[in-house]
Amino acid sequence: MVHSLGAMVQSQAIPARTNELGVIQSFLEKVILTGRVVSFDTLYTHPDLAQLIVDRKGHYLIRVKANQLHLLQALETWFKDASPFLQRDTRIYSTTTKGHGRLVQYTLRATEALNHYVQQEFH
């Protein structure tokens, strides 16, 4: 999916007796990742996928939930309790949408200050 175009540019069938994790790595190896941002849901919060993207000069946004509990707790602690000196490099993007009778707020917090930590803990 190319979000800026609002179009699906490639898809791949998932063979029987596997799931998306069984084919995502080979799928990503066929896609040009240099300078591109790959976004994943929590199913793909996996160190091998993150490393593949970085090795191919891409960037990633991956949701972190309880499937990576230690990483989740570390990130929650960072964004809640980090010193103001370190937080100055944190970027926060937020949007609120209304739909299906409710308001939903999405917040993205990003920092490069955690790169070394995440590499050590996530791998």
C-alpha positions as CSV (number, residue, x, y, z in Angstrom):
1,M,0.0,0.0,0.0
2,V,1.4,3.4,-0.9
3,H,-0.4,5.7,1.5
4,S,0.4,8.9,-0.5
5,L,-1.3,7.4,-3.5
6,G,-4.1,5.7,-1.7
7,A,-3.4,2.6,-3.8
8,M,-2.4,-1.0,-3.3
9,V,0.6,-1.6,-5.5
10,Q,1.4,-5.2,-4.7
11,S,-0.1,-8.1,-2.8
12,Q,0.9,-11.7,-2.1
13,A,-1.2,-14.7,-1.4
14,I,-0.5,-16.5,1.9
15,P,0.0,-20.2,1.4
16,A,-2.0,-22.7,3.4
17,R,-0.5,-23.8,6.8
18,T,1.3,-20.5,7.3
19,N,0.5,-17.0,8.1
20,E,1.8,-13.5,7.2
21,L,4.9,-14.0,9.3
22,G,5.8,-17.0,7.1
23,V,6.1,-14.8,4.0
24,I,6.8,-11.2,5.0
25,Q,10.6,-11.5,5.0
26,S,10.7,-12.8,1.4
27,F,8.1,-10.2,0.4
28,L,10.2,-7.4,1.9
29,E,13.3,-8.7,0.1
30,K,11.6,-8.0,-3.2
31,V,10.6,-4.4,-2.4
32,I,12.8,-1.4,-2.7
33,L,13.2,-0.1,0.8
34,T,15.9,2.6,0.5
35,G,14.5,5.8,2.0
36,R,11.1,4.4,2.5
37,V,9.1,3.9,5.7
38,V,7.5,0.6,6.3
39,S,4.6,0.5,8.8
40,F,3.5,-2.6,10.6
41,D,0.9,-3.7,13.1
42,T,1.9,-5.6,16.2
43,L,2.0,-9.0,14.5
44,Y,5.2,-7.9,12.8
45,T,7.0,-6.5,15.9
46,H,9.9,-8.8,15.3
47,P,13.7,-8.0,15.5
48,D,14.5,-9.9,12.3
49,L,12.1,-7.8,10.3
50,A,13.3,-4.5,11.8
51,Q,16.9,-5.5,11.0
52,L,16.0,-6.4,7.4
53,I,14.5,-3.0,6.8
54,V,17.4,-1.2,8.4
55,D,19.9,-3.3,6.4
56,R,18.1,-2.4,3.2
57,K,18.4,1.4,4.1
58,G,14.7,1.7,5.0
59,H,12.9,3.0,8.1
60,Y,10.0,1.4,10.1
61,L,7.1,2.3,12.3
62,I,6.0,-0.8,14.2
63,R,3.2,-0.8,16.9
64,V,4.5,-2.3,20.1
65,K,2.0,-4.1,22.4
66,A,2.2,-6.9,25.0
67,N,3.6,-9.3,22.3
68,Q,6.9,-7.6,23.1
69,L,6.3,-6.9,26.8
70,H,9.8,-5.9,27.8
71,L,10.1,-3.5,24.9
72,L,6.7,-2.1,25.6
73,Q,7.5,-1.4,29.2
74,A,10.8,0.2,28.3
75,L,9.2,2.5,25.8
76,E,6.3,3.4,28.2
77,T,8.9,4.3,30.8
78,W,11.0,6.3,28.4
79,F,8.1,8.5,27.1
80,K,6.7,8.9,30.6
81,D,9.8,9.5,32.7
82,A,12.7,10.5,30.5
83,S,14.5,13.6,31.5
84,P,13.6,16.9,29.7
85,F,17.1,17.0,28.3
86,L,16.6,13.7,26.5
87,Q,12.9,14.4,25.6
88,R,13.9,17.5,23.6
89,D,14.6,15.2,20.6
90,T,11.2,13.5,20.9
91,R,8.7,14.4,18.2
92,I,5.0,14.0,19.0
93,Y,2.3,13.8,16.3
94,S,-1.3,13.5,17.3
95,T,-4.6,13.4,15.5
96,T,-8.2,12.9,16.5
97,T,-10.9,11.4,14.3
98,K,-14.6,10.9,14.7
99,G,-16.3,7.9,13.4
100,H,-18.7,5.1,14.4
101,G,-20.1,7.3,17.2
102,R,-16.8,7.9,19.0
103,L,-13.7,10.0,19.1
104,V,-10.4,8.3,18.6
105,Q,-7.0,9.9,19.3
106,Y,-3.9,8.6,17.7
107,T,-0.5,9.7,19.0
108,L,2.9,8.9,17.5
109,R,6.0,9.6,19.6
110,A,9.3,9.2,17.9
111,T,12.9,9.7,19.0
112,E,16.3,8.6,17.8
113,A,17.6,8.8,21.3
114,L,16.5,5.2,21.9
115,N,18.1,3.6,18.8
116,H,21.0,2.1,20.7
117,Y,18.8,0.8,23.5
118,V,16.3,-0.7,21.1
119,Q,19.0,-2.4,19.1
120,Q,20.3,-4.1,22.3
121,E,17.0,-5.0,23.8
122,F,15.0,-5.9,20.6
123,H,17.7,-8.2,19.3
